[in-house]
Amino acid sequence: MHSENLVDQDRAVRLFHERMPEAESSLLHARAHREVIRDFGRFPFRNKALGRETSEAEAEWLEQSGYGAVVERLKSDAK
């Protein structure tokens, strides 16, 4: 789930869904991680620690609650 590779993200979501369907929170976070990788190809919140430049889109996303906003939107979409 913490890989920055989209194939790994798809696999993580599939495995959580198949093997741990009762772990709704874990599946939710796997889906959120996958969405971030789909959108940016990496986790923007790692940029500073990894010495990467942050794009304008990433900076805007981070300023607008970033990952937390993705999780909240996925929760509301599930209702």
Backbone as JSON, one array per atom type, in Angstrom:
{
  "sequence": "MHSENLVDQDRAVRLFHERMPEAESSLLHARAHREVIRDFGRFPFRNKALGRETSEAEAEWLEQSGYGAVVERLKSDAK",
  "N": [[0.82, -1.2, 0.0], [2.11, 1.17, 0.38], [3.74, 1.69, -1.71], [4.95, 3.55, -4.52], [4.08, 2.82, -6.97], [1.71, 2.28, -9.43], [0.68, -0.21, -10.24], [1.3, -1.81, -8.04], [-0.34, -0.52, -6.21], [-2.92, -1.04, -7.22], [-2.92, -3.8, -6.85], [-2.71, -3.96, -4.04], [-5.19, -2.89, -3.23], [-6.9, -4.78, -4.35], [-6.07, -7.11, -2.94], [-6.64, -6.41, -0.23], [-9.39, -6.19, -0.47], [-10.14, -8.81, -1.23], [-8.98, -10.5, 0.75], [-9.26, -9.37, 3.25], [-11.94, -8.37, 3.77], [-13.51, -7.5, 5.89], [-12.03, -5.55, 7.07], [-12.59, -2.66, 6.81], [-11.53, -0.06, 7.17], [-8.81, -0.38, 6.5], [-9.04, -1.09, 3.8], [-10.23, 1.23, 2.82], [-8.11, 3.06, 3.19], [-6.2, 1.9, 1.53], [-7.44, 2.29, -0.93], [-7.44, 5.08, -0.97], [-4.68, 5.64, -0.99], [-4.07, 4.55, -3.49], [-5.5, 6.28, -5.15], [-4.11, 8.71, -4.81], [-1.65, 8.05, -5.97], [-2.55, 7.55, -8.56], [-3.29, 10.14, -9.27], [-0.94, 11.71, -8.96], [1.33, 10.12, -9.32], [3.08, 9.66, -7.35], [3.65, 10.06, -3.79], [2.89, 13.09, -2.64], [3.34, 14.1, -0.06], [5.69, 13.03, 0.72], [7.68, 14.35, -0.56], [9.45, 16.43, 0.5], [11.01, 15.02, 2.42], [12.3, 13.27, 0.73], [13.75, 14.89, -0.86], [12.58, 15.95, -3.15], [11.22, 18.1, -5.65], [8.23, 19.95, -5.26], [5.33, 20.06, -7.13], [3.15, 22.64, -8.47], [0.5, 21.74, -8.49], [0.64, 19.66, -6.64], [1.35, 21.1, -4.33], [-0.92, 22.7, -3.97], [-2.82, 20.69, -3.52], [-1.82, 19.59, -1.13], [-2.16, 21.81, 0.55], [-4.89, 21.9, 0.66], [-5.85, 20.02, 2.46], [-5.03, 17.56, 1.46], [-4.23, 14.21, 1.7], [-6.05, 13.55, 3.76], [-8.4, 14.75, 2.84], [-8.92, 13.19, 0.6], [-9.49, 10.71, 1.78], [-11.79, 11.39, 3.28], [-13.56, 12.08, 1.18], [-13.77, 9.62, -0.18], [-15.01, 8.15, 1.84], [-17.49, 9.45, 1.97], [-18.43, 8.96, -0.6], [-18.92, 6.28, -0.44], [-21.27, 6.05, 0.91]],
  "CA": [[0.0, 0.0, 0.0], [2.94, 2.37, 0.46], [4.54, 1.79, -2.92], [4.57, 4.62, -5.44], [3.85, 2.16, -8.25], [0.27, 2.1, -9.56], [0.37, -1.64, -10.3], [1.31, -2.25, -6.65], [-1.52, 0.04, -5.56], [-4.07, -1.84, -7.65], [-2.81, -5.1, -6.19], [-3.01, -3.78, -2.62], [-6.64, -2.74, -3.09], [-7.5, -6.09, -4.64], [-5.78, -8.04, -1.85], [-7.43, -6.02, 0.94], [-10.79, -6.51, -0.76], [-10.31, -10.27, -1.26], [-8.5, -11.24, 1.92], [-9.63, -8.71, 4.51], [-13.11, -7.54, 3.48], [-14.04, -6.92, 7.13], [-11.13, -4.46, 7.49], [-13.04, -1.54, 5.98], [-10.61, 1.07, 7.28], [-7.61, -0.69, 5.72], [-9.41, -1.01, 2.39], [-10.41, 2.65, 2.54], [-6.8, 3.7, 3.06], [-5.57, 1.37, 0.32], [-8.06, 3.0, -2.05], [-6.97, 6.47, -0.94], [-3.29, 5.64, -1.46], [-4.1, 4.32, -4.95], [-5.96, 7.5, -5.82], [-3.02, 9.68, -4.8], [-0.69, 7.61, -6.99], [-3.17, 7.8, -9.87], [-3.3, 11.58, -9.54], [0.38, 12.35, -8.96], [2.42, 9.2, -9.62], [3.91, 9.6, -6.14], [3.0, 10.65, -2.61], [3.44, 14.43, -2.48], [3.74, 14.38, 1.32], [7.06, 12.51, 0.89], [8.63, 15.13, -1.37], [10.48, 17.1, 1.27], [11.91, 14.03, 3.01], [13.06, 12.63, -0.34], [14.46, 15.91, -1.62], [11.93, 16.17, -4.44], [10.48, 19.34, -5.86], [6.78, 19.82, -5.2], [4.68, 20.8, -8.22], [2.06, 23.54, -8.05], [-0.69, 20.92, -8.22], [0.87, 18.96, -5.37], [1.3, 22.09, -3.24], [-2.34, 23.05, -3.79], [-3.45, 19.51, -2.92], [-1.37, 19.53, 0.26], [-2.77, 22.93, 1.28], [-6.34, 21.66, 0.77], [-6.02, 18.82, 3.3], [-4.35, 16.44, 0.84], [-4.65, 12.83, 1.92], [-7.26, 13.54, 4.59], [-9.55, 15.09, 2.0], [-9.19, 12.02, -0.24], [-10.14, 9.73, 2.65], [-13.15, 11.85, 3.58], [-14.38, 11.98, -0.04], [-14.07, 8.21, -0.41], [-16.01, 7.75, 2.84], [-18.82, 9.97, 1.6], [-18.84, 8.28, -1.83], [-19.37, 4.93, -0.09], [-22.59, 6.11, 1.57]],
  "C": [[0.86, 1.26, 0.0], [3.88, 2.54, -0.71], [4.05, 2.97, -3.76], [4.39, 4.09, -6.86], [2.36, 1.84, -8.36], [-0.13, 0.62, -9.62], [0.33, -2.21, -8.87], [0.08, -1.75, -5.91], [-2.78, -0.73, -5.94], [-4.08, -3.2, -6.96], [-3.17, -5.0, -4.71], [-4.52, -3.67, -2.4], [-7.32, -4.08, -3.32], [-7.29, -7.07, -3.48], [-6.56, -7.69, -0.58], [-8.89, -6.42, 0.73], [-11.04, -8.02, -0.67], [-10.03, -10.94, 0.08], [-8.89, -10.64, 3.26], [-10.86, -7.83, 4.32], [-13.71, -6.88, 4.73], [-13.22, -5.74, 7.62], [-11.41, -3.23, 6.62], [-12.08, -0.36, 6.0], [-9.34, 0.84, 6.46], [-7.89, -0.59, 4.23], [-9.6, 0.44, 1.98], [-9.06, 3.33, 2.32], [-6.03, 3.17, 1.85], [-6.14, 2.08, -0.91], [-7.59, 4.45, -2.12], [-5.53, 6.56, -1.43], [-3.25, 5.47, -2.99], [-4.52, 5.58, -5.69], [-4.87, 8.56, -5.88], [-1.99, 9.32, -5.87], [-1.26, 7.8, -8.39], [-3.07, 9.28, -10.25], [-1.91, 12.16, -9.75], [1.54, 11.44, -9.35], [3.39, 9.03, -8.46], [3.1, 10.18, -4.99], [3.62, 12.02, -2.36], [3.93, 14.73, -1.06], [5.12, 13.8, 1.63], [8.12, 13.39, 0.24], [9.77, 15.74, -0.56], [11.5, 16.11, 1.82], [12.8, 13.37, 1.95], [13.81, 13.62, -1.22], [13.89, 16.16, -3.0], [11.27, 17.54, -4.47], [8.99, 19.04, -5.81], [6.17, 20.67, -6.31], [3.61, 21.73, -7.64], [0.82, 22.74, -7.68], [-0.55, 20.19, -6.9], [0.78, 19.92, -4.19], [-0.14, 22.49, -2.94], [-3.08, 21.92, -3.09], [-3.09, 19.4, -1.45], [-2.01, 20.62, 1.11], [-4.26, 22.71, 1.51], [-6.62, 20.32, 1.46], [-5.52, 17.53, 2.68], [-4.99, 15.09, 1.08], [-5.94, 12.75, 2.73], [-8.51, 13.84, 3.79], [-9.91, 13.92, 1.09], [-9.95, 10.97, 0.58], [-11.59, 10.14, 2.93], [-14.07, 11.75, 2.37], [-14.74, 10.53, -0.33], [-15.09, 7.68, 0.6], [-17.39, 8.21, 2.41], [-19.33, 9.33, 0.32], [-19.4, 6.89, -1.52], [-20.76, 4.9, 0.51], [-23.71, 6.04, 0.56]]
}
